[in-house]
Amino acid sequence: MAWSHDEASVMTGLHEALKKSGLTQAGLARALGTSASRLSTYLSGSTAPSATFFLRAGRLAHGLEQADRLRRMTPASTAAAVRASLDEGDAGWAMRMVMQGRDDLRAMLGEGSAGADAWECDPGLLGRPAWDALLSALVAHEFARAGRGEPRWTQGGAGTGTWVFASPYYDEDEVRRRTPGWLADRGVYLVARDLVTA
C-alpha cells in the first residue's frame, strides 16, 4: 500500500514517539488511553489517528524522555515501585514512593519541564483501590496547583470508596479531621503531616 507523504509522516512520527517514550507498544497505548490494537492500526497506517491524538503522543513521549533524562519518576515508575513495595508488605516504603513521585512531579511543574507532561500518562491501576485513589488525588492536586487541567487518568477518583490511611499517632476520627479538604473530597483520608517531605 502506498501512503501519501502526510500519512507516512504520521506513521513515522508515531514510531518515533514509541521509541522516545521508552515504553512497549502496549505501555504507550495505555499511557495514551487507548488499546494496543488501536495503536497498532495507527502505527501500521491502516487507520489514521486524530490530529489531537498524534500531537498528544508526541508530547507525552517527549515528556517521558525528559523525565528519564532528569532521572525523575513517572506515573509508571511510581506505580511499579508502589506495587513492588506493597507486594513485599512494606506500606511505609510504598508511601515514600508515592510521595517521591509527587515531589518529582511538583519539581518538574515548578521548573516548567516537559517532563511534567509524562504525568499525563495513565500508569494503569495498581489493583489496590486505596493506593490508586491516593496517587490520582495527589497528581490531580499538583496539576491544579500549577494551573493545569488534571490528567484524564486522575479524573473520576471521587465516589470510588472511602480510604483511611492508618497513622501511628492518630485514631481514624483524628485522621479524618487532619486530612486536607482536597484529599477528603476524593474519599481519601491521610494526615496532612504525612504529605510533607523533606
Number of C-alpha atoms within 10 A of each C-alpha: 5 7 11 9 8 9 17 15 12 20 22 15 17 23 18 15 24 23 15 17 26 14 17 12 19 16 21 25 21 18 25 22 18 15 15 17 12 13 22 15 14 20 21 14 18 14 14 16 19 10 10 8 15 17 16 16 24 19 19 26 29 22 24 30 20 21 24 16 10 13 11 21 25 26 24 22 14 21 23 17 20 25 21 15 18 18 11 11 11 13 14 11 16 23 21 17 21 23 19 16 26 24 20 20 27 19 16 21 21 13 11 12 15 19 30 27 23 27 29 27 27 23 23 16 14 18 9 10 15 18 22 17 26 23 24 22 24 21 24 23 20 20 19 13 14 13 10 12 13 20 17 14 20 21 12 12 20 16 10 13 13 16 18 18 17 13 13 5 9 13 10 16 10 14 19 21 15 16 20 17 14 14 19 19 15 20 22 26 27 24 23 15 10 13 15 9 10 3
